[in-house]
Amino acid sequence: MTKTEHTPPPNFIRNIIVEDVKAKKNDGRVHTRFPPEPNGYLHIGHAKSICLNFSLAAEFSGLCNLRFDDTNPAKEDVEYVESIMADVRWLGFDWDDRLFYTSDYFEQLYEHAVQLIRDGKAYVCSLSPEEVREYRGTLTKPGKDSPYRTRLVEESLDLFERMRSGEFEDGTHVLRARIDMASPNLNMRDPAIYRIRKVAHHRTGDKWCIYPMYDFSHCLSDSIEGITHSICTLEFEDNRPLYDWVLDELNVDGHPQQIEFARLNLNYTVLSKRKLVQLVEERLVTGWDDPRMPTLAGMRRRGYTPESIRNFCNRIGVAKRDSMVDMTLLEYCVREDLNKRAPRVLGVLRPLRVVIDNYPEDQEEELEAVNNPEDSSMGTRKIPFSRVLYVERDDFREDPPKKFYRLAPGREVRLRYAYYVTCVGVVKDDQTGEVIELHCTYDPETRGGWSDDGRKVKGTLHWVSAAHSLKAEVRLYDRLFKVANPDAEKGDADFKSHLNQDSLETLTSCQVEPSLGDAVSGSMYQFERLGYFCVDPVDSSDGSLVFNRTVSLRDSWAKIEKKEQQQK
């Protein structure tokens, strides 16, 4: 076994594989797969599966396939295929030459279905979908046999061939496995394994009008590809007997072992693909890559790094029981990673004009600023300083409360990398009374933001030079939902009622230091005292500066939740 950069910590699945390798099961091979359905964009829950499958294969010098389970053409699209491949690569994994589609095996799957009919293990059922549900029974009531369960093999073979030729309309017939209508496991009560869908497929076009069901095609695709360990989430635990039944009845050469693990549940969001589709189609978000979405595309656009997501997946581990993971842990991982790699810059989100009265009007100078105190190899840069500056509006109070250590009338503060300044005057709008300008004086002996006479100031402010700064748009993102578990409410309408209407605030008059004029699309920075920000890769492409806030410097939500709990 070889350790890799992506190797996850020990877990029960890894322990199973260790024992299998020791016992020379599958000749000691380890072959996994990541099998997404191309009916939407990948989200953070899929990242956990991607990291697990590819990392386990790498650790045991095995292989991992990327396979698209494309058996429902009504919901699938090439756009989703391309986005999934981009996301897997972005996370740092590669399938080499092992890109497969279930549609590659449609002919083989059809022949397997024919074999089940010949062996008396499958039959064509002509019940309506409503009747099928009625005959199925419940968890406490056994199902009852379809009147078509006793159809002759020859009749089912004929009907199945005519289904393939397009003779029948959707819903008129299905091919069902003949198992046990009294089974306590509803999945074993003669499940459908083929249905009619007269919809063009994104790869096979109009060649097929019948498509295999997931439970039938998935296990056989695993077997065809030589998969040894079929790793999936807990909701497929009750499907495992059907997985094994299909492979056993067809007596195929390879029989992978299905192992289930707990899916990722993240608070303040939803990870149901059906619900994410609703958010996109009803335009409650701007698209699959909206930075508020839990999709990998959205997180990438927001500025999350693949390293932080891999680290997050490793930290939450692999368990056998479902649990809710706190969003603050994901944000901590992002913050931890960006702290090491993001250059520091100065930016003002809500500018307040400051005039330094005793600074010469025609004078400008360049001050040295550290690019990242966590990494000295990133060096320093020059930032311009002049008589007129912008500071953050929130950094001034005319009547400051206790423990407010920033600017106020008569108070001295430090400007980061620059000088000590003292507020000596306030200009207000005649009509509204709003503060529109501050007048300050500076101490020229405090260049660099330090005093040789030993006096201390408690407040340090960020700023930009008005003459040199660049205008930017900044988007401040918050939780997409107001409640921790929007999925707890049943029904689609209920989950949407919990949307946070304040999840996006757009600021259009921000000012940032001039070095950001060369900022590359998608690059990430720490705006000192404000948080981590990413140059929007979509809306900054026309030369305008648009930044998305990736994450704040501190976990403000944890403080809010703690305060609410104390109040309760």
N, C-alpha and C positions, 0 to 999 in steps of 0.2 A: 504493500500500500504506500502510496506517495501523498504526502501532505501538499496541498496547494493553497494559494492565496485565498481561495473561496471556501476552504474546508470548514463545514459547520461543526459546532461542538458535538460531543457524543449524544446520541438519541436512540430511542428504541428501534427505529428502522435501521439505523447504522449497525446496531448490535445484531439484528437479524441477518444482515448481509455479511457481517463478520463471521457468524457461525456457518452461513451457507458457503462462504469461500473456504473456510477450514474443512468443511465436509466435502469439498469438491463438487457441490451441487452445481448443475449446469456447466460442468467441467471447469468450475472456478470462475466462470464469466460473470461480469456484472454489466447489464445492458438496461438502461432506463429510457424513458421518453417523456417529453412534455407535449401533451396532446390537446391544444386549445381548439375550441370551436370558433371558426371565423365569423362570428355574429356580433362582434363588438370589439372595443379596444380593451387591452389588458389593464388590470388595476393592481393595486398593492397586494391584494390577496394572491394573484397569480405570481407575483414576484417571489413569494414564499415557496411556491411549487417549483418555479424555475430554478431558484437557488438550490433547493433540495435535490432535485433530479440531476442537474448538471454537476453539482458539487460531489454527490455520492459517486457518480460515474467516474469523475476525475480522480477522486481519492483512491478508488480501487482499480485504477488503470483500465477502466471500462469505457463504454460508449453511451452517449445520450442522443436520441433522435429528436428532431422537431417534426411532429406530425399534426396536420390539420384534420380534425374530425369533421369533414365537410359533408354531412349527410342530410342537411336540411336547407336546401337551396333557397327557400322562401325568405330566410333571414341572413343569408351569407353574402359577402361581397369581397371583391378583390382589394378594396380599400382596407378592410380589416386584416386580410392576409399580409399586406405590405406593412401595416402598422405593427402587427405582432412580431414580424421578423426584425423590424427596426428596434422594437423594445427589448427583445432578447439580446440582440447585439449590444445595445446601449448598456444593458446590465453587466456586460462583460463576458458573455458566453457565446459559443459558436457550435453549430451542429455539423460543421465541415461539409461532407457530401451526403449527409443523412437527412435530407429534407424529403418528407413523404406526405401524401394525402390519402385519406381513406378512399377517396374517389379513384386512386390508383388501383384499388382492389375490388371495384364494383363487380367485375365479371367473376372473380373468385368467390366473392360473397354470395352472388346469385347462385353459383354452382353448389355452394355449401347449403343454401336454403333448399335447393332442389333435392339434395341428398337427405336432408331432414324429412322432407315430404315422403320420399321413397322409403325411408326407414320407419315411417309411421309416427314420426316425432313432431310433425308440423302439419297444419291444415289451413285451407283458405276459409275464413269466416266472413259471412255476409251480414252479420248484425250491424245495425247502425251504431255510431259512436255512443249515443245515449243508451242503447240496449247493452252494449259492451260494459258500460259503467254499472248498469243495473245488475247484470249477471255476475259482476266481479265480486260482490259482497262487500263486507266491511272488516275491520280488525276483529270484531266480535262475532261476525256472521260469515260462515263459509260461502264461497261463490257457488254458482251452479253451472253445469255444462252448457256450452253453446249448442243449439240444435244442429250446428254444422260440424261439431267435433267428430262425428262419426262419418263424415264425408269419405268416400272412397279415395284411395291414393291417386288413382287415375284422374278422377274429377278435379282434385286439388291441383295436380300437376297441370292439367289443361287450363284451369282458371288462372293459375299463377303465370303461365306463359302468356295468356291473353291480357293479364294485368300489365305485363312487361310491354306488350305490343301496343298498349294505349287504348284498348277496347272499352275500358270502363272509366267512369268519372271518379274524382277524388271522394273517398269515404265510402264507396260502395262495397269494397272488399279489403281485407287485410290478411296477411299471413301470420298465423299465431303458432307459437310452440305448444305442443301438447305435453303438459307437465302434470299439474295437480290443482284443480279448482278448489280443493279444500285445504290447501297449504296455509299455515299461519302466516307465511311470508307472502304478502300481496304480489310481490314481484314474480312469484313462481306460479301464479294463477293464469296459466296460458297467455303469457305476454305476447304482444304484437312484435314481430321481428321484421316485417316489411309493410309499407303502406304506399298508396298511390299519391303522387304529388306531381301534377302536370305543370311544373315550373322549371324553367331553364336553369341549368347549373353553371356556376361561374367558370368551371373547367371543362365539363363534358357537354355543355350546350343542351341540345334537345335529344341526346342519345338515349337518356333514361327518363322514364316517367314513374318508376317505382324506386324507392330509396330505403335502405336498411335502417332499422332503428338503432339508436346509440348502443344499447346493451348487447345487441347482436354483433354489430360491426366492430365495436371497441376491442373486445377480447380477441376476435379473430385477427384484427390488425396487429395487435400486440404479438400474437403467435406468429404471424407471417414475418414480422420484422425481427423475430428472435429475442424479444424482450424477456428479461429474466425476472424483473421486479416491477410490477405495475403499481406505482405509488399514486394514490388518489385521496381525496378528502372524505371525511366521515359520512357525508350524505350518501356515499356509494356503498356503505357497509352492508346494507340489506340487499344490494345488487350483486354482492359477491357470489352467492349460491347460483345465480343465473349465469354469471361470468364463467363459473366452473362447469355448470351443466352444459353449456354450448360447446365448450372445448372438449369435455369428456364424451358427449354424444357423437361428436364428429371425429373423435379420436385423432386429433391433429398431432403433428410431430412435437410442437413446442407448447408447453402449458405454463405460462408465467404465473407468478404468485402475486395476488392482489393484496396490498397492505394499505390500510387507511390511517390518515392522521387528521388532527383537528385543523379546520380551515382557519384563516385569519379573520377575526372580527375586530374592527377598529371603530372606536366611538366617534361621535359627531359626524358620521358619514354613513353612506349605504354602499354595500359591495355587491348587491344583487344586480346582475347585468340587465335584467328586465327593467329595474328601476332607473338605472343609469341611462338606458335607452330612452325612457320617458323624459328624463331631465333634458336630454339632448333634443329629442323630437319636439317637445313642447316649448323649446327655447327658454327654459328656465336657467340655462347656462349658455355660454357662447359656443360650445361645441365639446367634442370629446377631449380636446386639449385645454379646456378652460382650467386655469391654475387652481381653481377651487375643487376640481374633480379629483377623486382618488385614483384616476387612471395614471399609468406610467407616463403617458404623453403629457398630461396635465402637470404632473410633478416635475417632469423634465423642463417644461416651459416655465414653471415657477422658480426653478433653480436648484431643485434637489439633485444631489449627485448620485451616481450609481453606487459609489462606495458607501454612502450613508445608508442607502436602502439595503445593500447586502449586509452591512453591519447590523441594521435593525432586524433583519430576518434571522441572523445568527443569535441576537440577544433574546428574541422571543422564544426561540427553540422550537422543538417539534414535540407535540403532546398528543395524547389519546383522547382528551376531552376538550370540547369547545370552551373558549373563554373570551372575554372582551379585553382587547389591548388598548391602553391609553394612548391617545394621539400625542400626548406630551413626550412619550418615549421616542416616537418617530421624529418629532421635532428636535429632541435632544440629540439624536444621532446626526441629524442634518447640521445642527449648530456646531456639534463637536468636529465634524469633518470640515465645514467651511471655515471654522476658526483657524485651522492650520493652513488652508490654501487660498483664502480670499484676500486680495489686496485691500488695504484700508484707504478710504477716500473721504472727502468732505462733501456733504450735500445738505441742503436746507429744504425741508418739505413745505413749510408754511412761512415764507420769508417776511421778516420785519427789517426795514431799512435802518441802518446805524451809520451815523456820521461822526467821525473822530475829529473833533474841532481843532485839536492842536497838531494834527498830522498834516504836513505840507500837501497842498492841493495837487501839485504837479509831480509828486513823488510816488514811485512804485518800487517794490522790492520783492525778492523771491526768498521764501523761507523753506527750510529743509524739513521734510516730513517722512516718517518711517512708513514703509509700505506694509510690513506685517511684523509685529514684535515677536510672533511665534516662529518666524523663519527669517533669520538675519540675511540669508542668501538672496532674499527678495529686494534688499537694498533700500534706497531712499528715493524721493522725488522732490521736485521744486513746486511750491504752490505760491501764487502771486498774492500780494497784500497791498491794499491801497486805502485811501481815506474813507471811502464809502464801502460798507460791508452789508451782508445780510446775515442775520442770526435767526434762530427758530423763534417764532412768535410765542411759543409756550415757555421760552426761557426768560421771559420778562413778566414781572408783576408790579403794578404801580403800588399796590398795597399787599406786600408779600405775606403769606401765612408763615407760621412757625416752621422751621426746618426747610424753608425754601432758600437755597443757597445760590440761586442764579441771579440774573440782573434785576435790579430795583433801583429807584432813585437814591443816589449817594453811595451805592454799593460797588465795590471793586471785585472783578472776576478775572479769570485767566481765559484768554482766547487760545485754543489749542495750537501749539507750535508758534504762536505769535507773541502777544504782549499782554500785560495786565491793563485792563481798561476800567474806567469808573463812569457810571451813568450820571450825567450832570443836567440833562434836560429831556423833556417829553413833549412831542408834538402830537396833537389830536385832531381828528376831523371835526370841523366846526358844527356839522349837522348831526353826526352820529355819536360823537364823543369817543370814537374808536382811536386807539393809539396807532399812528401811522409812521412815526419816525422817532428814533432815539438819538440823543446827542451825548457823546462820551469824550473823555480825554484818555490818552494813553501814556504809559511810562516808558520812554525809549530805552531805559536801562534794564528792561525785563525781556529783551529780545529772546525768542525761543520759548517764552512762557515761564521763565524762572527769574526769581529775584535774588540778588546777591546780599541784600540787607537782612535776609532772614524772615521777612514778613510772609505770612501765609494767607492764601485765599481758599475758600472751601469749594467754590464753583469753577468748573472748566467747561467752556462752551465750544461747540463747533460753529463754523462760519464759512462764508465764501466772499471773495471780492466781487462787488457789484459790477465793476468794469470788465471783469474777466470771466465770470461764471457763465455757464450755459443753461438755457432753459430746458426743462425736462418735464415729462409727465410721469407720475409715480402712482402705481396701483397698489393699494393696501388691502391685502386679502385676509379674511377671517374665516372662522368655521362655517361650513356650508349649511349646517343645521344648528338650531338653537338648543336642542336636547341631546343628551349623551347617546341615547339609543333610539333613533327615529324608526328603526325596524320593529321596535316593541309594539308600536301601534299597528294594528291590522288594517290592511286595505291601502291601496295606492293613494287615495285622496288624503288619508291621514298622514302618511309619511311626507307628502308635499306641504302639508299645513305647518310642518315644523321647519321649513326652510328659513334660514336667517336672511332677512331682507337687507341687513347691514353687512353682508359678507364681502362686499366690495366697495371701497371708497377710492375715487379717482381724483388725484390732485394734479392740476394742470399748470400751476405757476411755480413749480419747484425750481431751485437753482443748484447746480452742481459744479464742482471744480473743473477747470478746463481740460485736465488730462483725460476726462471721460469722453472728450470729443473723438478719441481714437478707440473707444470701447467696441469690442467685437460682439456681434450678435450672440446671445447665449452666455456671455461671460458673467462672472459673479464677483461681487464686491461686498465689503462691509462698509456701510455708511456709518461713520463713527457716531456712537451714542444712539443710533436709530435701528440698526438691524442689518440683515443680509439681503442684498438685492441682486436681481438678475436682469440683464438687458434682454427685453422681450424679443425672442427670435422671430416673431411674426410681424409685429407692428413697428419694430425699429429698423426694418429692412429698407425703408424709403429714406433713410438718413436722419429721421427724427429720433430723439432719445426718449425711449419708453422703458421704465424699470418696473419690474414686479417685485414686491417684497416677498422674499422666500420664507423668512422666519424672523421673529424679533430677537433681540439680544437676550432677553430674559423670558422666562415662562410666565407670562402675565395671566394666562388662563388658569394655571395651577393656583395662583394667589386668589383669583376670583372664586374658584370653586371652594377653596379652603375658607374664605370669608363667608360664603353662603352656608357652608356646613356649620360654622361657628354660630351664625345667626339663627339657624334652625335649632 
